Amino acid sequence: MKYFLLITVVASLFIIKVQGQFLPYEKIHNKGSEYCNHKRINSTNLPLIEGNQANIRHSFDAIDYSLELDLYSNFISPYPKSFRGTNTVTLSADTTIDIITLNAVNSSLQIDSVMLAGVSFTHTGNILTINLDRQYAGGETLQVKIFYQHKNVSDGAFYASGGFVFTDSEPEGARKWFPCWDKPSDKATFSLKAKTPATVKLASNGRLEDSAKIADTVYYHWVSRDPVATYIMVITAKVNYNLDIVNYVHPTNPEYNFPVRFYYNNGENVGPMKNIISPVTDFFISKFGPHPFEKNGFATLNSQFYWGGMENQTLTSLCSNCWSEMLIVHEYAHQWFGDMITCATWADIFLNEGFATYLESLWLEHSQGNSAYMGDVQSNANSYLSGNPGWAISNPDWATTTPSTNELFNYSITYMKSSLILYMLRYVIGDEAFFTAMYNYANDPDLKYKSAVISDFIEHVNTAAGEDMYWYFDQWIFKPNHPVYQNQFYKTLRNGKYVLGFIAKQTQSNPVFFKMPFELKVLFVNGSDTTLTLMNDSNNQLFELEFDKEISSCQFDPYQRIIVKKATLSFINDPTSIKDLKVPAEFLLEQNYPNPFNPETVINFSLPSESFVELGIYNNLGQLVVMIENSTLPAGKHTKVFNGSKLSSGTYFCKLNADGKIIIKKMNLIK
């Protein structure tokens, strides 16, 4: 997405690589997501008639847009914004049709005529309705050629000034410079033939198929092999543009290579970003699979593009002299997440911005280590917590009615919180499952070069994690806000054991509870400590932990795994004074967590009344291998930590016997 850059701080945002070393985190903490957000917040490319877009008849699949534009006069003073062109639309009927409707903003576009399968048209209310030459059955392919003009108006999508021409279309501005079905779910291949003066360099999506100079004119032909969402189709051109090309070559497979084109203005230093693009590419390939396109590129624009960046497919737009490491990383990450796989609706924007923002953090972890990674993540959390407007990341209404830019591209929600959902997911399911899910999502043939909804990603997470993780996404993406913990703990001596009681209590109202595993660091009088992972699956939940050593204190979430939260922890001398703790209504043995485990896992069980308890671990032959508890325990919820370091990998069974009532759970130790 786009970023906004205040001109007064431009100099402080540039990132350089000195003698092969990346600058430290503190020097590059002007985030790519900040640039990106500010661009979108200032976008004028929203539907002109609120709420009408979802009602346009759409019974076809756009296959290809082929534009032929005469842009020659746009580069010559007084730099008019008007041009003539044609758009040949290839489409496939989804059902029987005799008309098609396209988005075409009346104040920007004048439709002159239609040809091929189109026989007549009407253009009103920003909708172009084309009557077809016959009735087409579902599955039939047809072409409509549209002759049109762009008017000499400033519309926030097509820019022409001072020898510069460029487009900028997110979220719904492509309809201002060519007729199209302007929704992210309907991706199509794209080609552009453009006429310019001979002094102009012009770039677009895909590869440069051909450029022919005839006298004082150049005819460019750009072709995108891969489908493109309309909002990331682009034209970028300038008189006497500077162009450097870096050929990326894979370190272990020289046949895997592609060009990266850098278009820049006089006086700009593009060298550091040319140096960094190959290491960033190597990292992204290692985590998310092959670079998706036949080329890539970046182009700095002029003062009319005063925000940071926009991830047009294979040609990112940047503000003037904005060669910033984190901006490049963020927009480049979008080539996988946002361009190759595009959010199907604006309700799925998490799949674009959450991913690109978190990949900034991952790049810092890779290039500078855990301290830089956690510094970036903590900064994101602080930004969210200080600016949370109180709505969810995904609103189902956005799938049909595009919201305001302040909602859709709210920095605290769409960028910061969204990225932190991925950070916490990595903690909840573990590195192996997390990166497997990310890789498989990015390489799913049903999604690659297509569009996705959030549930598509959830399915890959479920598969990689080996469990249903919908509960996690439901609370963090589809509901607002975050947990506010007011935790308490106490210490006591029972049956010769030192007991730590920990009460996990949340006090927020919407929603009232977030289910999350958490780490509890227990500090002992002798100076040692241990950290346990516990599953908090109900509010006011009591965990009682037994130790052989005297307890000093404890720390809740000491390593900031649940980074989207507010939390306090207080000590209580008298456990009987604790309110809201209820005696369990039933005898219960919960599934151990984590499971599979290595070597430690936590076992929770509930007793509705005082009972003599036997809690043991048994092997496949039914033989007792470890007795964890063999004593009388009071009514309440109890927590035991089991360490399987002395056991071999395999399937075991946890058996709870309380006064003759027996429950058994299967558990897997994997070393």
KOLROLO-39691 format. One record per residue (C-alpha): x, y, z; residue in one letter. Coordinates in steps of 0.02 Angstrom, whole numbers, padded with zeros to 5 digits, always signed. Layout:
XYZA...
***
This chain:
+00000+00000+00000M+00043+00180-00011K+00142+00278+00114Y+00144+00463+00154F+00308+00553+00175L+00326+00725+00252L+00450+00818+00144I+00532+00897+00296T+00596+00729+00355V+00645+00650+00191V+00830+00656+00226A+00812+00558+00387S+00720+00415+00302L+00851+00360+00178F+00933+00195+00217I+01105+00149+00155I+01213-00003+00160K+01390+00037+00213V+01532-00082+00169Q+01411-00227+00151G+01326-00199+00319Q+01144-00150+00342F+01115+00000+00452L+01056-00039+00629P+00872-00050+00668Y+00867+00120+00754E+00927+00202+00593K+00793+00125+00482I+00641+00129+00592H+00545+00240+00474N+00431+00099+00427K+00376+00049+00254G+00201+00027+00323S+00197+00210+00376E+00237+00267+00200Y+00111+00145+00131C-00029+00194+00249N-00013+00380+00219H-00029+00357+00032K-00191+00264+00052R-00263+00380+00183I-00243+00522+00057N-00318+00424-00087S-00461+00501-00185T-00495+00339-00279N-00654+00285-00192L-00823+00247-00270P-00912+00409-00313L-01084+00343-00267I-01077+00261-00097E-01143+00085-00090G-01189+00065-00273N-01039-00037-00327Q-01098-00205-00261A-01261-00190-00359N-01180-00177-00531I-01222-00330-00633R-01065-00435-00649H-01093-00597-00740S-00927-00617-00828F-00744-00647-00793D-00621-00520-00864A-00480-00614-00951I-00376-00475-01029D-00369-00286-01046Y-00272-00225-01197S-00246-00037-01201L-00180+00070-01345E-00151+00249-01288L-00085+00404-01373D+00008+00494-01234L+00120+00600-01344Y+00048+00770-01300S+00045+00734-01113N+00234+00759-01107F+00232+00927-01195I+00190+01095-01116S+00059+01138-01057P+00052+00951-01012Y-00133+00914-01038P-00211+00768-00948K-00318+00721-01097S-00278+00575-01211F-00364+00459-01332R-00360+00271-01326G-00442+00104-01350T-00471-00039-01230N-00502-00212-01300T-00580-00316-01162V-00578-00504-01175T-00701-00588-01060L-00788-00751-01024S-00974-00757-00987A-01014-00836-00818D-01196-00853-00866T-01306-00806-01013T-01277-00622-01051I-01324-00495-01184D-01249-00343-01097I-01095-00307-00992I-01066-00168-00866T-00899-00089-00826L-00841+00047-00708N-00800+00208-00800A-00806+00374-00707V-00904+00502-00807N-00804+00652-00748S-00642+00572-00809S-00689+00469-00962L-00786+00502-01121Q-00841+00347-01216I-00843+00374-01404D-00895+00206-01475S-00887+00017-01454V-00846-00121-01578M-00825-00309-01599L-00955-00392-01487A-01015-00222-01427G-01147-00138-01534V-01207+00009-01427S-01183+00083-01255F-01244+00199-01120T-01129+00289-00999H-01211+00363-00846T-01187+00360-00659G-01005+00307-00683N-01062+00144-00763I-01030+00095-00943L-01165-00024-01005T-01124-00110-01170I-01257-00200-01271N-01188-00355-01356L-01218-00414-01534D-01305-00571-01473R-01340-00676-01321Q-01185-00765-01255Y-01200-00926-01156A-01102-00961-00998G-00924-01012-01041G-00917-00920-01207E-00775-00797-01235T-00799-00629-01320L-00709-00466-01352Q-00771-00288-01341V-00668-00142-01405K-00700+00026-01324I-00645+00191-01403F-00630+00324-01268Y-00548+00485-01211Q-00478+00539-01045H-00534+00716-01009K-00417+00857-00963N-00456+00844-00778V-00361+00809-00617S-00441+00653-00546D-00312+00578-00427G-00282+00430-00542A-00201+00495-00703F-00064+00625-00680Y+00027+00729-00812A+00144+00873-00771S+00318+00935-00811G+00363+00788-00923G+00297+00658-00802F+00149+00542-00832V+00094+00412-00706F-00060+00324-00640T-00109+00284-00461D-00264+00179-00438S-00289+00104-00265E-00420+00064-00208P-00537+00098-00354E-00458+00225-00470G-00420+00121-00624A-00597+00162-00681R-00540+00342-00700K-00413+00306-00837W-00488+00156-00928F-00657+00064-00924P-00641-00095-00822C-00723-00203-00691W-00633-00118-00548D-00639-00243-00406K-00488-00339-00339P-00567-00510-00358S-00574-00504-00549D-00393-00511-00606K-00346-00510-00790A-00190-00504-00896T-00143-00332-00957F-00052-00257-01104S-00013-00078-01148L+00038+00000-01313K+00083+00183-01288A+00144+00322-01403K+00265+00448-01325T+00400+00571-01378P+00569+00490-01414A+00645+00564-01255T+00523+00471-01142V+00553+00310-01049K+00388+00224-01010L+00361+00074-00897A+00212-00034-00851S+00164-00205-00785N+00251-00361-00848G+00388-00366-00978R+00439-00243-01112L+00386-00340-01266E+00443-00209-01389D+00489-00026-01411S+00508+00052-01582A+00577+00225-01617K+00511+00310-01773I+00574+00487-01801A+00528+00586-01643D+00412+00452-01574T+00430+00292-01473V+00298+00156-01472Y+00305+00052-01314Y+00225-00118-01293H+00216-00191-01118W+00136-00361-01084V+00093-00443-00918S+00102-00631-00929R+00016-00647-00761D-00156-00585-00708P-00162-00415-00623V-00293-00334-00512A-00350-00170-00590T-00293-00063-00442Y-00112-00118-00470I-00110-00092-00659M+00006+00054-00693V+00088+00175-00813I+00247+00266-00761T+00340+00377-00885A+00454+00527-00890K+00557+00630-01009V+00741+00583-00986N+00705+00457-00849Y+00860+00372-00778N+00855+00181-00787L+00969+00052-00707D+00936-00134-00721I+00994-00263-00594V+00985-00444-00651N+00939-00551-00502Y+01024-00723-00510V+00977-00858-00387H+01132-00907-00283P+01117-01094-00315T+01023-01096-00481N+01095-00971-00607P+00960-01015-00733E+00833-00938-00614Y+00851-00752-00646N+00748-00599-00688F+00778-00411-00712P+00738-00280-00581V+00719-00108-00660R+00757+00052-00562F+00685+00212-00636Y+00745+00369-00546Y+00762+00557-00556N+00921+00656-00575N+01017+00676-00413G+00946+00521-00328E+01060+00386-00258N+00982+00219-00303V+01142+00120-00270G+01103+00056-00093P+00934-00013-00148M+01012-00096-00300K+01130-00181-00177N+00994-00238-00058I+00867-00306-00183I+00956-00472-00209S+00975-00513-00022P+00792-00469+00007V+00741-00577-00142T+00845-00723-00077D+00760-00710+00093F+00583-00697+00026F+00613-00843-00093I+00680-00949+00050S+00524-00918+00154K+00382-00899+00028F+00437-00979-00134G+00492-00915-00305P+00481-00735-00355H+00313-00733-00444P+00342-00623-00596F+00449-00609-00752E+00522-00442-00697K+00509-00319-00556N+00542-00136-00538G+00535+00025-00438F+00508+00202-00500A+00521+00367-00406T+00394+00496-00462L+00375+00683-00438N+00302+00796-00304S+00124+00751-00356Q+00157+00580-00280F+00203+00651-00109Y+00163+00491-00013W+00282+00346+00002G+00246+00196-00108G+00120+00092-00203M+00147-00091-00244E+00092-00094-00426N+00123-00268-00493Q+00305-00279-00551T+00326-00089-00545L+00314-00006-00375T+00286+00182-00371S+00392+00281-00246L+00392+00462-00194C+00534+00570-00257S+00702+00514-00186N+00619+00386-00073C+00748+00248-00086W+00718+00184+00091S+00758+00006+00142E+00599-00028+00239M+00490+00052+00106L+00570-00059-00026I+00550-00213+00085V+00366-00177+00120H+00318-00145-00061E+00423-00290-00124Y+00337-00406+00002A+00173-00359-00082H+00232-00442-00242Q+00198-00607-00153W+00059-00550-00037F-00056-00426-00122G-00003-00441-00304D+00026-00627-00338M-00114-00668-00214I-00233-00522-00200T-00366-00490-00070C-00530-00544-00151A-00626-00402-00068T-00579-00254+00040W-00641-00355+00189A-00486-00462+00160D-00359-00319+00164I-00271-00411+00307F-00199-00528+00176L-00111-00381+00094N-00059-00258+00228E-00042-00371+00378G+00075-00483+00280F+00183-00347+00202A+00202-00257+00368T+00251-00416+00460Y+00376-00458+00324L+00464-00297+00369E+00488-00369+00544S+00545-00535+00473L+00673-00448+00364W+00743-00358+00517L+00752-00524+00610E+00844-00601+00464H+00963-00457+00429S+00994-00390+00605Q+00936-00518+00731G+00805-00543+00865N+00833-00377+00951S+00790-00279+00793A+00642-00395+00761Y+00569-00371+00935M+00603-00185+00930G+00501-00171+00770D+00360-00280+00837V+00353-00184+01001Q+00346-00020+00905S+00200-00089+00804N+00111-00140+00964A+00137+00031+01043N+00069+00114+00886S-00086+00004+00887Y-00120+00022+01073L-00105+00211+01066S-00214+00230+00912G-00341+00088+00918N-00507+00157+00850P-00603+00008+00918G-00657-00086+00761W-00611-00256+00690A-00478-00289+00559I-00608-00366+00444S-00785-00303+00424N-00896-00413+00313P-00986-00259+00247D-00825-00204+00163W-00842-00350+00043A-00986-00262-00043T-00970-00079+00006T-00798-00001+00002T-00770+00098+00163P-00685+00266+00182S-00496+00270+00170T-00489+00314+00356N-00572+00148+00394E-00498+00037+00260L-00320+00097+00282F-00322+00143+00466N-00141+00129+00518Y-00171+00058+00691S-00287-00079+00627I-00246-00124+00447T-00057-00115+00467Y-00005-00125+00648M-00131-00243+00727K-00141-00349+00569S+00047-00378+00569S+00043-00422+00754L-00088-00556+00724I+00043-00646+00620L+00177-00616+00751Y+00069-00695+00886M+00011-00836+00772L+00193-00885+00749R+00208-00900+00937Y+00044-00996+00959V+00076-01131+00827I+00267-01128+00823G+00393-01082+00689D+00381-01242+00588E+00192-01238+00571A+00190-01049+00544F+00314-01044+00401F+00240-01202+00325T+00070-01116+00322A+00142-00958+00246M+00236-01054+00112Y+00091-01167+00067N-00029-01020+00059Y+00089-00927-00058A+00109-01080-00169N-00070-01144-00172D-00113-01166-00358P-00294-01121-00321D-00237-00952-00253L-00076-00910-00344K-00103-00770-00472Y-00282-00762-00410K-00372-00686-00262S-00402-00751-00087A-00513-00724+00063V-00454-00736+00243I-00529-00909+00263S-00411-00973+00127D-00263-00929+00237F-00347-01001+00391I-00366-01168+00302E-00179-01174+00272H-00145-01130+00453V-00262-01268+00511N-00174-01395+00402T+00001-01343+00457A-00046-01333+00641A-00142-01496+00638G-00290-01417+00728E-00434-01299+00699D-00368-01123+00729M-00526-01029+00684Y-00546-00976+00867W-00384-00878+00852Y-00432-00782+00695F-00611-00755+00752D-00559-00659+00906Q-00411-00565+00832W-00471-00521+00656I-00661-00524+00658F-00682-00444+00829K-00611-00279+00893P-00489-00228+01028N-00373-00334+01136H-00364-00415+01308P-00341-00309+01463V-00268-00420+01599Y-00280-00386+01785Q-00191-00544+01842N-00157-00597+02021Q-00047-00726+02105F-00021-00801+02277Y+00101-00919+02362K+00067-01054+02489T+00138-01216+02560L+00032-01372+02540R+00076-01554+02578N+00260-01508+02584G+00254-01427+02412K+00273-01245+02366Y+00117-01191+02273V+00100-01043+02156L-00078-00989+02119G-00101-00881+01965F-00268-00805+01915I-00284-00751+01733A-00416-00615+01731K-00474-00507+01585Q-00577-00350+01612T-00616-00283+01437Q-00796-00281+01376S-00790-00304+01186N-00757-00447+01171P-00758-00504+01350V-00625-00639+01329F-00477-00687+01220F-00419-00867+01225K-00230-00874+01219M-00084-00978+01279P+00033-00877+01388F+00203-00895+01466E+00226-00882+01653L+00401-00859+01719K+00418-00923+01898V+00560-00851+02001L+00630-00947+02150F+00713-00887+02309V+00877-00972+02262N+00891-00864+02106G+00838-00995+01980S+00683-00983+01870D+00575-01083+01751T+00454-01030+01613T+00294-01126+01579L+00167-01112+01440T-00014-01118+01499L-00176-01111+01401M-00297-00978+01461N-00464-01036+01393D-00584-00956+01518S-00592-00795+01614N-00541-00786+01798N-00448-00948+01770Q-00346-01016+01916L-00184-01110+01887F-00102-01193+02038E+00078-01249+02009L+00180-01356+02130E+00368-01343+02149F+00502-01417+02259D+00586-01247+02279K+00525-01094+02374E+00440-00970+02258I+00491-00787+02254S+00378-00712+02121S+00317-00733+01943C+00307-00636+01780Q+00163-00641+01657F+00210-00650+01472D+00392-00602+01506P+00444-00612+01322Y+00295-00517+01251Q+00218-00662+01155R+00044-00586+01179I+00104-00418+01121I-00070-00348+01086V-00128-00322+01264K-00126-00218+01421K-00081-00308+01581A-00052-00287+01768T+00000-00418+01896L-00030-00402+02082S+00011-00511+02233F-00123-00564+02357I-00085-00628+02532N-00251-00715+02564D-00312-00829+02423P-00483-00842+02505T-00511-00657+02468S-00508-00687+02281I-00674-00646+02200K-00754-00721+02045D-00667-00890+02064L-00799-01024+02050K-00790-01204+02104V-00794-01310+01944P-00963-01386+01908A-00893-01547+01837E-00748-01668+01846F-00638-01627+01696L-00468-01671+01622L-00417-01550+01485E-00307-01592+01337Q-00126-01561+01381N-00047-01406+01304Y+00055-01402+01200P+00019-01565+01112N+00127-01633+01032P+00257-01578+01159F+00445-01585+01191N+00488-01605+01330P+00366-01509+01440E+00178-01498+01433T+00045-01430+01549V-00102-01534+01613I-00256-01448+01683N-00395-01536+01776F-00547-01483+01878S-00621-01555+02037L-00797-01506+02092P-00758-01567+02268S-00610-01620+02373E-00549-01787+02302S-00410-01913+02314F-00320-01894+02147V-00209-02010+02049E-00137-01928+01893L-00021-02038+01792G+00061-02057+01622I+00044-02228+01538Y+00124-02304+01383N+00039-02397+01240N+00045-02558+01340L-00054-02480+01482G+00099-02477+01595Q+00121-02333+01716L+00280-02237+01672V+00261-02081+01781V+00146-02044+01928M+00120-01856+01933I-00002-01840+02077E-00057-01960+02214N-00140-01862+02354S-00299-01777+02413T-00331-01609+02327L-00459-01474+02363P-00601-01428+02244A-00547-01312+02104G-00444-01304+01946K-00271-01381+01956H-00119-01371+01843T+00024-01494+01832K+00182-01479+01728V+00244-01643+01654F+00422-01660+01591N+00449-01804+01470G+00636-01782+01446S+00670-01957+01512K+00544-02039+01395L+00565-02086+01213S+00458-02012+01075S+00287-02091+01056G+00105-02091+01105T+00063-02088+01290Y-00097-02078+01390F-00136-01961+01534C-00255-02045+01658K-00346-01948+01794L-00431-02049+01932N-00525-01947+02062A-00620-02051+02189D-00650-02186+02058G-00699-02067+01916K-00581-02090+01770I-00539-01983+01616I-00401-02024+01491I-00320-01909+01361K-00197-01957+01225K-00035-01856+01214M+00110-01860+01092N+00292-01835+01138L+00397-01789+00985I+00584-01762+01008K
***
